[in-house]
Amino acid sequence: IPLERHTFATTVTLTQGVPLETVSKMLGHTRVDTTQIYAKVTNEKIDADTKRLDSKISERFTIAI
């Protein structure tokens, strides 16, 4: 059974950390906005990205109080 474009774009790639621009190229799209039709950002993806960003920020900056 072939993967649907929605499943591939969302579950297989985006939720695994593949950037939207890369997913766009993988799907053969010339425009990222076309990919956005298929790829949905899930709450889990937002949570993982937020945690990753927080970790990177805390590695580079310290807050002096």
PDBQT receptor file of N, H, CA, C and O in Angstrom, charges set to zero:
ATOM      1  N   ILE A   1       0.859  -1.179   0.000  1.00  0.00    +0.000 N 
ATOM      2  CA  ILE A   1       0.000   0.000   0.000  1.00  0.00    +0.000 C 
ATOM      3  C   ILE A   1       0.905   1.242   0.000  1.00  0.00    +0.000 C 
ATOM      4  O   ILE A   1       1.711   1.417   0.914  1.00  0.00    +0.000 OA
ATOM      5  N   PRO A   2       0.779   2.085  -0.999  1.00  0.00    +0.000 N 
ATOM      6  CA  PRO A   2       1.615   3.295  -1.019  1.00  0.00    +0.000 C 
ATOM      7  C   PRO A   2       1.167   4.295   0.046  1.00  0.00    +0.000 C 
ATOM      8  O   PRO A   2      -0.019   4.419   0.349  1.00  0.00    +0.000 OA
ATOM      9  N   LEU A   3       2.143   4.996   0.600  1.00  0.00    +0.000 N 
ATOM     10  H   LEU A   3       3.106   4.894   0.353  1.00  0.00    +0.000 HD
ATOM     11  CA  LEU A   3       1.819   6.036   1.575  1.00  0.00    +0.000 C 
ATOM     12  C   LEU A   3       1.107   7.186   0.888  1.00  0.00    +0.000 C 
ATOM     13  O   LEU A   3       1.463   7.577  -0.224  1.00  0.00    +0.000 OA
ATOM     14  N   GLU A   4       0.117   7.712   1.546  1.00  0.00    +0.000 N 
ATOM     15  H   GLU A   4      -0.172   7.394   2.449  1.00  0.00    +0.000 HD
ATOM     16  CA  GLU A   4      -0.521   8.923   1.043  1.00  0.00    +0.000 C 
ATOM     17  C   GLU A   4       0.438  10.083   1.244  1.00  0.00    +0.000 C 
ATOM     18  O   GLU A   4       1.268  10.055   2.152  1.00  0.00    +0.000 OA
ATOM     19  N   ARG A   5       0.327  11.099   0.405  1.00  0.00    +0.000 N 
ATOM     20  H   ARG A   5      -0.348  11.121  -0.333  1.00  0.00    +0.000 HD
ATOM     21  CA  ARG A   5       1.200  12.263   0.500  1.00  0.00    +0.000 C 
ATOM     22  C   ARG A   5       1.071  12.946   1.861  1.00  0.00    +0.000 C 
ATOM     23  O   ARG A   5       2.060  13.428   2.413  1.00  0.00    +0.000 OA
ATOM     24  N   HIS A   6      -0.146  12.986   2.398  1.00  0.00    +0.000 N 
ATOM     25  H   HIS A   6      -0.949  12.595   1.949  1.00  0.00    +0.000 HD
ATOM     26  CA  HIS A   6      -0.358  13.608   3.710  1.00  0.00    +0.000 C 
ATOM     27  C   HIS A   6       0.420  12.849   4.788  1.00  0.00    +0.000 C 
ATOM     28  O   HIS A   6       1.104  13.456   5.612  1.00  0.00    +0.000 OA
ATOM     29  N   THR A   7       0.310  11.519   4.775  1.00  0.00    +0.000 N 
ATOM     30  H   THR A   7      -0.246  11.026   4.106  1.00  0.00    +0.000 HD
ATOM     31  CA  THR A   7       0.985  10.695   5.768  1.00  0.00    +0.000 C 
ATOM     32  C   THR A   7       2.494  10.835   5.647  1.00  0.00    +0.000 C 
ATOM     33  O   THR A   7       3.188  11.000   6.650  1.00  0.00    +0.000 OA
ATOM     34  N   PHE A   8       3.002  10.770   4.426  1.00  0.00    +0.000 N 
ATOM     35  H   PHE A   8       2.438  10.636   3.611  1.00  0.00    +0.000 HD
ATOM     36  CA  PHE A   8       4.440  10.902   4.213  1.00  0.00    +0.000 C 
ATOM     37  C   PHE A   8       4.929  12.254   4.698  1.00  0.00    +0.000 C 
ATOM     38  O   PHE A   8       5.905  12.339   5.443  1.00  0.00    +0.000 OA
ATOM     39  N   ALA A   9       4.246  13.313   4.272  1.00  0.00    +0.000 N 
ATOM     40  H   ALA A   9       3.453  13.244   3.667  1.00  0.00    +0.000 HD
ATOM     41  CA  ALA A   9       4.690  14.673   4.597  1.00  0.00    +0.000 C 
ATOM     42  C   ALA A   9       4.621  14.952   6.086  1.00  0.00    +0.000 C 
ATOM     43  O   ALA A   9       5.505  15.613   6.631  1.00  0.00    +0.000 OA
ATOM     44  N   THR A  10       3.595  14.466   6.750  1.00  0.00    +0.000 N 
ATOM     45  H   THR A  10       2.876  13.929   6.308  1.00  0.00    +0.000 HD
ATOM     46  CA  THR A  10       3.415  14.772   8.166  1.00  0.00    +0.000 C 
ATOM     47  C   THR A  10       4.109  13.761   9.065  1.00  0.00    +0.000 C 
ATOM     48  O   THR A  10       4.969  14.128   9.866  1.00  0.00    +0.000 OA
ATOM     49  N   THR A  11       3.748  12.513   8.941  1.00  0.00    +0.000 N 
ATOM     50  H   THR A  11       3.050  12.215   8.291  1.00  0.00    +0.000 HD
ATOM     51  CA  THR A  11       4.213  11.491   9.874  1.00  0.00    +0.000 C 
ATOM     52  C   THR A  11       5.629  11.022   9.595  1.00  0.00    +0.000 C 
ATOM     53  O   THR A  11       6.438  10.901  10.514  1.00  0.00    +0.000 OA
ATOM     54  N   VAL A  12       5.928  10.761   8.349  1.00  0.00    +0.000 N 
ATOM     55  H   VAL A  12       5.270  10.859   7.602  1.00  0.00    +0.000 HD
ATOM     56  CA  VAL A  12       7.230  10.188   8.022  1.00  0.00    +0.000 C 
ATOM     57  C   VAL A  12       8.334  11.233   8.055  1.00  0.00    +0.000 C 
ATOM     58  O   VAL A  12       9.457  10.923   8.451  1.00  0.00    +0.000 OA
ATOM     59  N   THR A  13       8.046  12.449   7.653  1.00  0.00    +0.000 N 
ATOM     60  H   THR A  13       7.134  12.702   7.331  1.00  0.00    +0.000 HD
ATOM     61  CA  THR A  13       9.121  13.436   7.544  1.00  0.00    +0.000 C 
ATOM     62  C   THR A  13       9.067  14.526   8.609  1.00  0.00    +0.000 C 
ATOM     63  O   THR A  13       9.982  14.621   9.426  1.00  0.00    +0.000 OA
ATOM     64  N   LEU A  14       8.040  15.336   8.623  1.00  0.00    +0.000 N 
ATOM     65  H   LEU A  14       7.296  15.258   7.959  1.00  0.00    +0.000 HD
ATOM     66  CA  LEU A  14       8.006  16.488   9.535  1.00  0.00    +0.000 C 
ATOM     67  C   LEU A  14       8.134  16.096  11.000  1.00  0.00    +0.000 C 
ATOM     68  O   LEU A  14       8.899  16.715  11.740  1.00  0.00    +0.000 OA
ATOM     69  N   THR A  15       7.403  15.087  11.424  1.00  0.00    +0.000 N 
ATOM     70  H   THR A  15       6.781  14.585  10.824  1.00  0.00    +0.000 HD
ATOM     71  CA  THR A  15       7.469  14.707  12.837  1.00  0.00    +0.000 C 
ATOM     72  C   THR A  15       8.805  14.089  13.203  1.00  0.00    +0.000 C 
ATOM     73  O   THR A  15       9.111  13.934  14.385  1.00  0.00    +0.000 OA
ATOM     74  N   GLN A  16       9.607  13.733  12.207  1.00  0.00    +0.000 N 
ATOM     75  H   GLN A  16       9.358  13.859  11.247  1.00  0.00    +0.000 HD
ATOM     76  CA  GLN A  16      10.936  13.189  12.451  1.00  0.00    +0.000 C 
ATOM     77  C   GLN A  16      12.021  14.248  12.327  1.00  0.00    +0.000 C 
ATOM     78  O   GLN A  16      13.212  13.938  12.377  1.00  0.00    +0.000 OA
ATOM     79  N   GLY A  17      11.603  15.505  12.165  1.00  0.00    +0.000 N 
ATOM     80  H   GLY A  17      10.636  15.756  12.124  1.00  0.00    +0.000 HD
ATOM     81  CA  GLY A  17      12.558  16.597  12.170  1.00  0.00    +0.000 C 
ATOM     82  C   GLY A  17      13.067  17.042  10.808  1.00  0.00    +0.000 C 
ATOM     83  O   GLY A  17      13.971  17.873  10.728  1.00  0.00    +0.000 OA
ATOM     84  N   VAL A  18      12.501  16.501   9.741  1.00  0.00    +0.000 N 
ATOM     85  H   VAL A  18      11.766  15.825   9.806  1.00  0.00    +0.000 HD
ATOM     86  CA  VAL A  18      12.927  16.913   8.405  1.00  0.00    +0.000 C 
ATOM     87  C   VAL A  18      12.331  18.296   8.117  1.00  0.00    +0.000 C 
ATOM     88  O   VAL A  18      11.123  18.480   8.264  1.00  0.00    +0.000 OA
ATOM     89  N   PRO A  19      13.145  19.261   7.716  1.00  0.00    +0.000 N 
ATOM     90  CA  PRO A  19      12.640  20.611   7.437  1.00  0.00    +0.000 C 
ATOM     91  C   PRO A  19      11.618  20.617   6.281  1.00  0.00    +0.000 C 
ATOM     92  O   PRO A  19      11.704  19.817   5.350  1.00  0.00    +0.000 OA
ATOM     93  N   LEU A  20      10.670  21.529   6.372  1.00  0.00    +0.000 N 
ATOM     94  H   LEU A  20      10.601  22.179   7.128  1.00  0.00    +0.000 HD
ATOM     95  CA  LEU A  20       9.616  21.640   5.372  1.00  0.00    +0.000 C 
ATOM     96  C   LEU A  20      10.185  21.820   3.968  1.00  0.00    +0.000 C 
ATOM     97  O   LEU A  20       9.651  21.270   3.005  1.00  0.00    +0.000 OA
ATOM     98  N   GLU A  21      11.254  22.581   3.851  1.00  0.00    +0.000 N 
ATOM     99  H   GLU A  21      11.688  23.028   4.633  1.00  0.00    +0.000 HD
ATOM    100  CA  GLU A  21      11.856  22.814   2.532  1.00  0.00    +0.000 C 
ATOM    101  C   GLU A  21      12.381  21.506   1.931  1.00  0.00    +0.000 C 
ATOM    102  O   GLU A  21      12.288  21.289   0.723  1.00  0.00    +0.000 OA
ATOM    103  N   THR A  22      12.928  20.649   2.774  1.00  0.00    +0.000 N 
ATOM    104  H   THR A  22      13.004  20.826   3.756  1.00  0.00    +0.000 HD
ATOM    105  CA  THR A  22      13.414  19.353   2.308  1.00  0.00    +0.000 C 
ATOM    106  C   THR A  22      12.253  18.456   1.906  1.00  0.00    +0.000 C 
ATOM    107  O   THR A  22      12.314  17.781   0.878  1.00  0.00    +0.000 OA
ATOM    108  N   VAL A  23      11.198  18.447   2.711  1.00  0.00    +0.000 N 
ATOM    109  H   VAL A  23      11.149  18.996   3.545  1.00  0.00    +0.000 HD
ATOM    110  CA  VAL A  23      10.003  17.664   2.390  1.00  0.00    +0.000 C 
ATOM    111  C   VAL A  23       9.448  18.112   1.041  1.00  0.00    +0.000 C 
ATOM    112  O   VAL A  23       9.027  17.288   0.228  1.00  0.00    +0.000 OA
ATOM    113  N   SER A  24       9.450  19.408   0.815  1.00  0.00    +0.000 N 
ATOM    114  H   SER A  24       9.792  20.077   1.475  1.00  0.00    +0.000 HD
ATOM    115  CA  SER A  24       8.956  19.962  -0.441  1.00  0.00    +0.000 C 
ATOM    116  C   SER A  24       9.710  19.373  -1.629  1.00  0.00    +0.000 C 
ATOM    117  O   SER A  24       9.104  18.948  -2.613  1.00  0.00    +0.000 OA
ATOM    118  N   LYS A  25      11.021  19.354  -1.528  1.00  0.00    +0.000 N 
ATOM    119  H   LYS A  25      11.513  19.699  -0.728  1.00  0.00    +0.000 HD
ATOM    120  CA  LYS A  25      11.847  18.787  -2.606  1.00  0.00    +0.000 C 
ATOM    121  C   LYS A  25      11.609  17.285  -2.747  1.00  0.00    +0.000 C 
ATOM    122  O   LYS A  25      11.567  16.766  -3.862  1.00  0.00    +0.000 OA
ATOM    123  N   MET A  26      11.456  16.590  -1.627  1.00  0.00    +0.000 N 
ATOM    124  H   MET A  26      11.490  17.012  -0.721  1.00  0.00    +0.000 HD
ATOM    125  CA  MET A  26      11.225  15.140  -1.670  1.00  0.00    +0.000 C 
ATOM    126  C   MET A  26       9.921  14.806  -2.389  1.00  0.00    +0.000 C 
ATOM    127  O   MET A  26       9.820  13.787  -3.072  1.00  0.00    +0.000 OA
ATOM    128  N   LEU A  27       8.929  15.676  -2.227  1.00  0.00    +0.000 N 
ATOM    129  H   LEU A  27       9.012  16.503  -1.672  1.00  0.00    +0.000 HD
ATOM    130  CA  LEU A  27       7.637  15.457  -2.873  1.00  0.00    +0.000 C 
ATOM    131  C   LEU A  27       7.608  15.971  -4.315  1.00  0.00    +0.000 C 
ATOM    132  O   LEU A  27       6.617  15.799  -5.024  1.00  0.00    +0.000 OA
ATOM    133  N   GLY A  28       8.705  16.604  -4.740  1.00  0.00    +0.000 N 
ATOM    134  H   GLY A  28       9.511  16.744  -4.164  1.00  0.00    +0.000 HD
ATOM    135  CA  GLY A  28       8.781  17.095  -6.108  1.00  0.00    +0.000 C 
ATOM    136  C   GLY A  28       8.085  18.429  -6.331  1.00  0.00    +0.000 C 
ATOM    137  O   GLY A  28       7.756  18.786  -7.462  1.00  0.00    +0.000 OA
ATOM    138  N   HIS A  29       7.864  19.160  -5.251  1.00  0.00    +0.000 N 
ATOM    139  H   HIS A  29       8.131  18.870  -4.332  1.00  0.00    +0.000 HD
ATOM    140  CA  HIS A  29       7.206  20.456  -5.366  1.00  0.00    +0.000 C 
ATOM    141  C   HIS A  29       8.237  21.546  -5.670  1.00  0.00    +0.000 C 
ATOM    142  O   HIS A  29       9.374  21.493  -5.201  1.00  0.00    +0.000 OA
ATOM    143  N   THR A  30       7.821  22.519  -6.453  1.00  0.00    +0.000 N 
ATOM    144  H   THR A  30       6.898  22.562  -6.834  1.00  0.00    +0.000 HD
ATOM    145  CA  THR A  30       8.700  23.657  -6.721  1.00  0.00    +0.000 C 
ATOM    146  C   THR A  30       8.440  24.790  -5.734  1.00  0.00    +0.000 C 
ATOM    147  O   THR A  30       9.260  25.696  -5.587  1.00  0.00    +0.000 OA
ATOM    148  N   ARG A  31       7.302  24.733  -5.066  1.00  0.00    +0.000 N 
ATOM    149  H   ARG A  31       6.635  23.997  -5.186  1.00  0.00    +0.000 HD
ATOM    150  CA  ARG A  31       6.941  25.781  -4.104  1.00  0.00    +0.000 C 
ATOM    151  C   ARG A  31       6.583  25.150  -2.761  1.00  0.00    +0.000 C 
ATOM    152  O   ARG A  31       5.842  24.169  -2.698  1.00  0.00    +0.000 OA
ATOM    153  N   VAL A  32       7.122  25.727  -1.693  1.00  0.00    +0.000 N 
ATOM    154  H   VAL A  32       7.724  26.523  -1.744  1.00  0.00    +0.000 HD
ATOM    155  CA  VAL A  32       6.862  25.209  -0.349  1.00  0.00    +0.000 C 
ATOM    156  C   VAL A  32       5.384  25.319   0.011  1.00  0.00    +0.000 C 
ATOM    157  O   VAL A  32       4.868  24.474   0.742  1.00  0.00    +0.000 OA
ATOM    158  N   ASP A  33       4.698  26.337  -0.484  1.00  0.00    +0.000 N 
ATOM    159  H   ASP A  33       5.118  27.023  -1.078  1.00  0.00    +0.000 HD
ATOM    160  CA  ASP A  33       3.280  26.472  -0.131  1.00  0.00    +0.000 C 
ATOM    161  C   ASP A  33       2.444  25.309  -0.671  1.00  0.00    +0.000 C 
ATOM    162  O   ASP A  33       1.389  25.001  -0.118  1.00  0.00    +0.000 OA
ATOM    163  N   THR A  34       2.899  24.670  -1.729  1.00  0.00    +0.000 N 
ATOM    164  H   THR A  34       3.756  24.920  -2.179  1.00  0.00    +0.000 HD
ATOM    165  CA  THR A  34       2.221  23.465  -2.210  1.00  0.00    +0.000 C 
ATOM    166  C   THR A  34       2.382  22.352  -1.188  1.00  0.00    +0.000 C 
ATOM    167  O   THR A  34       1.432  21.618  -0.916  1.00  0.00    +0.000 OA
ATOM    168  N   THR A  35       3.558  22.222  -0.629  1.00  0.00    +0.000 N 
ATOM    169  H   THR A  35       4.329  22.819  -0.850  1.00  0.00    +0.000 HD
ATOM    170  CA  THR A  35       3.831  21.192   0.377  1.00  0.00    +0.000 C 
ATOM    171  C   THR A  35       2.979  21.414   1.614  1.00  0.00    +0.000 C 
ATOM    172  O   THR A  35       2.554  20.452   2.254  1.00  0.00    +0.000 OA
ATOM    173  N   GLN A  36       2.726  22.660   1.955  1.00  0.00    +0.000 N 
ATOM    174  H   GLN A  36       3.071  23.442   1.436  1.00  0.00    +0.000 HD
ATOM    175  CA  GLN A  36       1.936  22.964   3.146  1.00  0.00    +0.000 C 
ATOM    176  C   GLN A  36       0.510  22.427   3.042  1.00  0.00    +0.000 C 
ATOM    177  O   GLN A  36      -0.159  22.258   4.062  1.00  0.00    +0.000 OA
ATOM    178  N   ILE A  37       0.046  22.163   1.851  1.00  0.00    +0.000 N 
ATOM    179  H   ILE A  37       0.589  22.301   1.022  1.00  0.00    +0.000 HD
ATOM    180  CA  ILE A  37      -1.279  21.554   1.669  1.00  0.00    +0.000 C 
ATOM    181  C   ILE A  37      -1.273  20.139   2.241  1.00  0.00    +0.000 C 
ATOM    182  O   ILE A  37      -2.258  19.701   2.836  1.00  0.00    +0.000 OA
ATOM    183  N   TYR A  38      -0.166  19.429   2.061  1.00  0.00    +0.000 N 
ATOM    184  H   TYR A  38       0.634  19.784   1.578  1.00  0.00    +0.000 HD
ATOM    185  CA  TYR A  38      -0.058  18.034   2.488  1.00  0.00    +0.000 C 
ATOM    186  C   TYR A  38       0.484  17.865   3.891  1.00  0.00    +0.000 C 
ATOM    187  O   TYR A  38       0.087  16.944   4.606  1.00  0.00    +0.000 OA
ATOM    188  N   ALA A  39       1.381  18.740   4.289  1.00  0.00    +0.000 N 
ATOM    189  H   ALA A  39       1.703  19.487   3.709  1.00  0.00    +0.000 HD
ATOM    190  CA  ALA A  39       2.059  18.607   5.576  1.00  0.00    +0.000 C 
ATOM    191  C   ALA A  39       1.350  19.421   6.642  1.00  0.00    +0.000 C 
ATOM    192  O   ALA A  39       1.178  20.632   6.503  1.00  0.00    +0.000 OA
ATOM    193  N   LYS A  40       0.950  18.766   7.675  1.00  0.00    +0.000 N 
ATOM    194  H   LYS A  40       1.089  17.782   7.788  1.00  0.00    +0.000 HD
ATOM    195  CA  LYS A  40       0.282  19.439   8.785  1.00  0.00    +0.000 C 
ATOM    196  C   LYS A  40       1.194  19.420  10.005  1.00  0.00    +0.000 C 
ATOM    197  O   LYS A  40       1.740  18.377  10.365  1.00  0.00    +0.000 OA
ATOM    198  N   VAL A  41       1.353  20.555  10.626  1.00  0.00    +0.000 N 
ATOM    199  H   VAL A  41       0.910  21.402  10.334  1.00  0.00    +0.000 HD
ATOM    200  CA  VAL A  41       2.173  20.643  11.826  1.00  0.00    +0.000 C 
ATOM    201  C   VAL A  41       1.321  20.182  13.003  1.00  0.00    +0.000 C 
ATOM    202  O   VAL A  41       0.284  20.771  13.306  1.00  0.00    +0.000 OA
ATOM    203  N   THR A  42       1.774  19.126  13.654  1.00  0.00    +0.000 N 
ATOM    204  H   THR A  42       2.617  18.647  13.408  1.00  0.00    +0.000 HD
ATOM    205  CA  THR A  42       1.029  18.571  14.782  1.00  0.00    +0.000 C 
ATOM    206  C   THR A  42       1.473  19.240  16.085  1.00  0.00    +0.000 C 
ATOM    207  O   THR A  42       2.530  19.869  16.148  1.00  0.00    +0.000 OA
ATOM    208  N   ASN A  43       0.661  19.093  17.101  1.00  0.00    +0.000 N 
ATOM    209  H   ASN A  43      -0.197  18.582  17.050  1.00  0.00    +0.000 HD
ATOM    210  CA  ASN A  43       1.020  19.628  18.420  1.00  0.00    +0.000 C 
ATOM    211  C   ASN A  43       2.300  18.975  18.933  1.00  0.00    +0.000 C 
ATOM    212  O   ASN A  43       3.107  19.623  19.599  1.00  0.00    +0.000 OA
ATOM    213  N   GLU A  44       2.485  17.697  18.624  1.00  0.00    +0.000 N 
ATOM    214  H   GLU A  44       1.829  17.171  18.082  1.00  0.00    +0.000 HD
ATOM    215  CA  GLU A  44       3.693  16.995  19.043  1.00  0.00    +0.000 C 
ATOM    216  C   GLU A  44       4.926  17.600  18.376  1.00  0.00    +0.000 C 
ATOM    217  O   GLU A  44       5.975  17.725  19.007  1.00  0.00    +0.000 OA
ATOM    218  N   LYS A  45       4.803  17.974  17.112  1.00  0.00    +0.000 N 
ATOM    219  H   LYS A  45       3.950  17.872  16.600  1.00  0.00    +0.000 HD
ATOM    220  CA  LYS A  45       5.907  18.595  16.384  1.00  0.00    +0.000 C 
ATOM    221  C   LYS A  45       6.233  19.956  16.988  1.00  0.00    +0.000 C 
ATOM    222  O   LYS A  45       7.404  20.291  17.168  1.00  0.00    +0.000 OA
ATOM    223  N   ILE A  46       5.225  20.726  17.296  1.00  0.00    +0.000 N 
ATOM    224  H   ILE A  46       4.274  20.454  17.149  1.00  0.00    +0.000 HD
ATOM    225  CA  ILE A  46       5.441  22.036  17.918  1.00  0.00    +0.000 C 
ATOM    226  C   ILE A  46       6.144  21.862  19.256  1.00  0.00    +0.000 C 
ATOM    227  O   ILE A  46       7.080  22.599  19.565  1.00  0.00    +0.000 OA
ATOM    228  N   ASP A  47       5.704  20.899  20.047  1.00  0.00    +0.000 N 
ATOM    229  H   ASP A  47       4.943  20.300  19.795  1.00  0.00    +0.000 HD
ATOM    230  CA  ASP A  47       6.306  20.649  21.354  1.00  0.00    +0.000 C 
ATOM    231  C   ASP A  47       7.770  20.239  21.209  1.00  0.00    +0.000 C 
ATOM    232  O   ASP A  47       8.627  20.751  21.929  1.00  0.00    +0.000 OA
ATOM    233  N   ALA A  48       8.062  19.330  20.295  1.00  0.00    +0.000 N 
ATOM    234  H   ALA A  48       7.366  18.914  19.710  1.00  0.00    +0.000 HD
ATOM    235  CA  ALA A  48       9.443  18.875  20.095  1.00  0.00    +0.000 C 
ATOM    236  C   ALA A  48      10.327  20.011  19.600  1.00  0.00    +0.000 C 
ATOM    237  O   ALA A  48      11.462  20.154  20.056  1.00  0.00    +0.000 OA
ATOM    238  N   ASP A  49       9.826  20.815  18.677  1.00  0.00    +0.000 N 
ATOM    239  H   ASP A  49       8.904  20.699  18.306  1.00  0.00    +0.000 HD
ATOM    240  CA  ASP A  49      10.610  21.935  18.156  1.00  0.00    +0.000 C 
ATOM    241  C   ASP A  49      10.869  22.985  19.230  1.00  0.00    +0.000 C 
ATOM    242  O   ASP A  49      11.953  23.566  19.289  1.00  0.00    +0.000 OA
ATOM    243  N   THR A  50       9.874  23.225  20.075  1.00  0.00    +0.000 N 
ATOM    244  H   THR A  50       8.994  22.753  20.027  1.00  0.00    +0.000 HD
ATOM    245  CA  THR A  50      10.026  24.194  21.157  1.00  0.00    +0.000 C 
ATOM    246  C   THR A  50      11.079  23.720  22.148  1.00  0.00    +0.000 C 
ATOM    247  O   THR A  50      11.905  24.510  22.604  1.00  0.00    +0.000 OA
ATOM    248  N   LYS A  51      11.053  22.441  22.480  1.00  0.00    +0.000 N 
ATOM    249  H   LYS A  51      10.381  21.800  22.110  1.00  0.00    +0.000 HD
ATOM    250  CA  LYS A  51      12.050  21.885  23.406  1.00  0.00    +0.000 C 
ATOM    251  C   LYS A  51      13.447  21.953  22.798  1.00  0.00    +0.000 C 
ATOM    252  O   LYS A  51      14.411  22.279  23.492  1.00  0.00    +0.000 OA
ATOM    253  N   ARG A  52      13.563  21.646  21.509  1.00  0.00    +0.000 N 
ATOM    254  H   ARG A  52      12.781  21.381  20.945  1.00  0.00    +0.000 HD
ATOM    255  CA  ARG A  52      14.862  21.701  20.833  1.00  0.00    +0.000 C 
ATOM    256  C   ARG A  52      15.400  23.126  20.826  1.00  0.00    +0.000 C 
ATOM    257  O   ARG A  52      16.584  23.345  21.079  1.00  0.00    +0.000 OA
ATOM    258  N   LEU A  53      14.540  24.091  20.540  1.00  0.00    +0.000 N 
ATOM    259  H   LEU A  53      13.577  23.914  20.334  1.00  0.00    +0.000 HD
ATOM    260  CA  LEU A  53      14.941  25.497  20.537  1.00  0.00    +0.000 C 
ATOM    261  C   LEU A  53      15.367  25.939  21.930  1.00  0.00    +0.000 C 
ATOM    262  O   LEU A  53      16.386  26.612  22.084  1.00  0.00    +0.000 OA
ATOM    263  N   ASP A  54      14.598  25.568  22.937  1.00  0.00    +0.000 N 
ATOM    264  H   ASP A  54      13.770  25.021  22.811  1.00  0.00    +0.000 HD
ATOM    265  CA  ASP A  54      14.927  25.924  24.314  1.00  0.00    +0.000 C 
ATOM    266  C   ASP A  54      16.296  25.378  24.706  1.00  0.00    +0.000 C 
ATOM    267  O   ASP A  54      17.083  26.063  25.359  1.00  0.00    +0.000 OA
ATOM    268  N   SER A  55      16.570  24.152  24.307  1.00  0.00    +0.000 N 
ATOM    269  H   SER A  55      15.931  23.595  23.776  1.00  0.00    +0.000 HD
ATOM    270  CA  SER A  55      17.855  23.539  24.606  1.00  0.00    +0.000 C 
ATOM    271  C   SER A  55      19.003  24.284  23.929  1.00  0.00    +0.000 C 
ATOM    272  O   SER A  55      20.038  24.529  24.548  1.00  0.00    +0.000 OA
ATOM    273  N   LYS A  56      18.821  24.639  22.669  1.00  0.00    +0.000 N 
ATOM    274  H   LYS A  56      17.980  24.440  22.166  1.00  0.00    +0.000 HD
ATOM    275  CA  LYS A  56      19.870  25.365  21.946  1.00  0.00    +0.000 C 
ATOM    276  C   LYS A  56      20.097  26.746  22.535  1.00  0.00    +0.000 C 
ATOM    277  O   LYS A  56      21.237  27.199  22.639  1.00  0.00    +0.000 OA
ATOM    278  N   ILE A  57      19.024  27.416  22.919  1.00  0.00    +0.000 N 
ATOM    279  H   ILE A  57      18.098  27.048  22.835  1.00  0.00    +0.000 HD
ATOM    280  CA  ILE A  57      19.154  28.750  23.518  1.00  0.00    +0.000 C 
ATOM    281  C   ILE A  57      19.886  28.652  24.854  1.00  0.00    +0.000 C 
ATOM    282  O   ILE A  57      20.768  29.462  25.139  1.00  0.00    +0.000 OA
ATOM    283  N   SER A  58      19.528  27.673  25.668  1.00  0.00    +0.000 N 
ATOM    284  H   SER A  58      18.812  27.015  25.437  1.00  0.00    +0.000 HD
ATOM    285  CA  SER A  58      20.158  27.560  26.987  1.00  0.00    +0.000 C 
ATOM    286  C   SER A  58      21.627  27.164  26.893  1.00  0.00    +0.000 C 
ATOM    287  O   SER A  58      22.398  27.437  27.813  1.00  0.00    +0.000 OA
ATOM    288  N   GLU A  59      22.025  26.522  25.792  1.00  0.00    +0.000 N 
ATOM    289  H   GLU A  59      21.399  26.299  25.045  1.00  0.00    +0.000 HD
ATOM    290  CA  GLU A  59      23.437  26.187  25.594  1.00  0.00    +0.000 C 
ATOM    291  C   GLU A  59      24.266  27.438  25.272  1.00  0.00    +0.000 C 
ATOM    292  O   GLU A  59      25.449  27.498  25.604  1.00  0.00    +0.000 OA
ATOM    293  N   ARG A  60      23.661  28.415  24.640  1.00  0.00    +0.000 N 
ATOM    294  H   ARG A  60      22.700  28.367  24.370  1.00  0.00    +0.000 HD
ATOM    295  CA  ARG A  60      24.405  29.587  24.162  1.00  0.00    +0.000 C 
ATOM    296  C   ARG A  60      24.303  30.811  25.064  1.00  0.00    +0.000 C 
ATOM    297  O   ARG A  60      25.201  31.653  25.092  1.00  0.00    +0.000 OA
ATOM    298  N   PHE A  61      23.210  30.898  25.793  1.00  0.00    +0.000 N 
ATOM    299  H   PHE A  61      22.480  30.214  25.771  1.00  0.00    +0.000 HD
ATOM    300  CA  PHE A  61      22.968  32.110  26.584  1.00  0.00    +0.000 C 
ATOM    301  C   PHE A  61      22.688  31.759  28.026  1.00  0.00    +0.000 C 
ATOM    302  O   PHE A  61      22.127  30.709  28.337  1.00  0.00    +0.000 OA
ATOM    303  N   THR A  62      23.094  32.665  28.902  1.00  0.00    +0.000 N 
ATOM    304  H   THR A  62      23.550  33.518  28.650  1.00  0.00    +0.000 HD
ATOM    305  CA  THR A  62      22.727  32.521  30.310  1.00  0.00    +0.000 C 
ATOM    306  C   THR A  62      22.000  33.787  30.723  1.00  0.00    +0.000 C 
ATOM    307  O   THR A  62      22.255  34.876  30.209  1.00  0.00    +0.000 OA
ATOM    308  N   ILE A  63      21.110  33.614  31.643  1.00  0.00    +0.000 N 
ATOM    309  H   ILE A  63      20.903  32.730  32.060  1.00  0.00    +0.000 HD
ATOM    310  CA  ILE A  63      20.339  34.762  32.127  1.00  0.00    +0.000 C 
ATOM    311  C   ILE A  63      20.915  35.163  33.485  1.00  0.00    +0.000 C 
ATOM    312  O   ILE A  63      20.942  34.368  34.424  1.00  0.00    +0.000 OA
ATOM    313  N   ALA A  64      21.371  36.404  33.565  1.00  0.00    +0.000 N 
ATOM    314  H   ALA A  64      21.349  37.050  32.802  1.00  0.00    +0.000 HD
ATOM    315  CA  ALA A  64      21.914  36.916  34.820  1.00  0.00    +0.000 C 
ATOM    316  C   ALA A  64      20.815  37.713  35.524  1.00  0.00    +0.000 C 
ATOM    317  O   ALA A  64      20.237  38.641  34.957  1.00  0.00    +0.000 OA
ATOM    318  N   ILE A  65      20.551  37.339  36.734  1.00  0.00    +0.000 N 
ATOM    319  H   ILE A  65      21.020  36.586  37.194  1.00  0.00    +0.000 HD
ATOM    320  CA  ILE A  65      19.507  38.037  37.504  1.00  0.00    +0.000 C 
ATOM    321  C   ILE A  65      20.158  38.785  38.645  1.00  0.00    +0.000 C 
ATOM    322  O   ILE A  65      19.469  39.443  39.425  1.00  0.00    +0.000 OA
TER     323      ILE A  65
